[in-house]
Amino acid sequence: MSTITEKDKAFVWHPFTHLKYAEKPINIVRSEGVYFIDDKENKIIDAIASWWVNLHGHCNPYISEKVAEQLSINEHSIFSGFTHPNAVILAERLLKHLPANLGKVFYSDNGSTAVEVALKMTLQYWNNKDATRTTFIAFENAYHGDTFGGMSVGERNVFNNAFSPLLFDVERIPLPTKENLDDILQQLERICGKGNCAGFVFEPLVQGAAGMLMYEASLLDKLIHHCRSHNVLIIADEVMTGFGRTGTFFASDQLNNKPDIICLSKGLTGGYMPLGVTACSNEIYQAFIQDDKTKTFFHGHSYTANPTACSAALASLDLMEEPVTFEHIARINKSHLQFESEINKHEACKDVRVCGTIIAIELSTSDRTHYLNNAAELISEYFIKRNILLRPLGNVLYVLPPYCITSAELDYIYQHIKQFLDAYLKR
Ligand SMILES: *Cc1c(COP(=O)(O)O)cnc(C)c1O
C-alpha cells in the first residue's frame, strides 16, 4: 500500500461523508493564504474558509510564529486548580469585545462543546436557584453542533435521525419575518406562560448549516425582549457568526438586547486550533457561588483552555484589532452586494442574500431546498474541477472567505459562479 489516498481509504473514517458514493478525498499537502495546495500541485482557492474557521489566511506568518513560540513555553497544562497567562489574557481581551453584560469566560474545545456548556450552565443556573425550568426555545432549521444537547436544540433532520428517540424536546419557533412576527410573539407568550422555559438559543442573524438563512436583527431583538420579560436566559450561538463574519465583531453587536450567554469557536483561533468559549453574565456566574458543593459546575475537558490554542486565539485577536481587517470585511461585503445585484435576477437563482462577508445563492431546483438536494454534488464537482473549494449546503452555494482574500480573487470566484449559473440553466 503506497499512496496517502489508498491509506486514507484503508484506515480513516471521514466526517459527514458517504462511505459508498463519496469521491476520493483531495490530499492537501500545504496551505498558504487563501490557497490549499494538493499533491498534484493544484492551487485550490478556499472560498469557504475551510469549514468557516479561517480568518486571516492559511499559515499566516504572524499566527504561526506565535503558536511556534508557545510550543516551547507551555504546550499544555491542566486547567483545574491551575491557570496560565494565555487563558487569562484571552478572557480579558475577549470580554472587552463582547457585550458589556458578559463577565466570565468558560473554555472548552469546539463549537459543539461551547453550546453544550451553555445548555448545561443554563439548566444548572435554574437548578441552583431551585427553579424547575428545563425547556429550551429554539428556531426551526437550527444547527448547534453534533453532541446530544446540540442535536436536541437543533432541527430534527437526516443529521440526527438515528438519535431522535434520545433527544430532548424543545419549543420550536420559526425564523422571524415582518409577516410572521406577531404570530411568533403570540406563540412565545403561550410557551413562556408555562413558566418552565430555561433558555432561548439561536444563531444570531445567520443560520449557517441550514443553508445560510438570514434574518433581521430588529426582529430577533423583539423575540429576545419577549423571552427576557419572562426571565428566560438568552443564548447566542456565535460559533459561526463571531469575529467579523456578519460585518460587526459579533453578530450580537447588532442587537439592542444583549445575550446572557455567547458561544464562540470556529474563528476564535483564526482557524488554527480547536478551542471553544462560553461567555456568560456575572449574574449567571453568581448562581454557582454557594457553600453547597453540589452546586458546582461539574463540566470540563482534558484540553480545556489549551495554552497553544489560546496563543493562536490571542494572535488572531491581534490581527482582528488591526484596522485593515475591518477594511477587508467592509470591502468583501461591498463586493458581495455588487455581485448580488448582478445575479439576483438570474433564472437559475431562487434567492441571493448577503450578510457581512457571506453571500449565499440558493439555486432553483425541482427538489425542495435541503442538505441532501442532488444539486450539491453537481456544484462541488463543477467548482473543484476549476480549483475552487465551494462546498455547498444542498442547493445553496455560498462564499465565506478568509478576510485576506483580494478583490481579484473574489472576482475570479464570482466569474466562475456566473458561468456555473449559465451552465446550470442549460444542463
Ligand atoms: C459549526 C457550528 C457548531 C459546531 O461547532 P463544531 O466546532 O463543529 O463542533 C455549532 N453551532 C454553530 C452555529 C456552528 O456553525
The ligand as an ORCA input file, in Angstrom:
! r2SCAN-3c Opt
* xyz 0 1
  C     -20.149     24.684     13.408
  C     -21.167     25.085     14.365
  C     -21.306     24.437     15.600
  C     -20.469     23.239     15.966
  O     -19.118     23.552     16.060
  P     -18.039     22.373     15.962
  O     -16.747     23.034     16.278
  O     -18.108     21.878     14.547
  O     -18.424     21.329     16.944
  C     -22.239     24.907     16.489
  N     -23.018     25.974     16.183
  C     -22.908     26.634     15.016
  C     -23.763     27.811     14.755
  C     -21.997     26.203     14.052
  O     -21.918     26.825     12.882
*
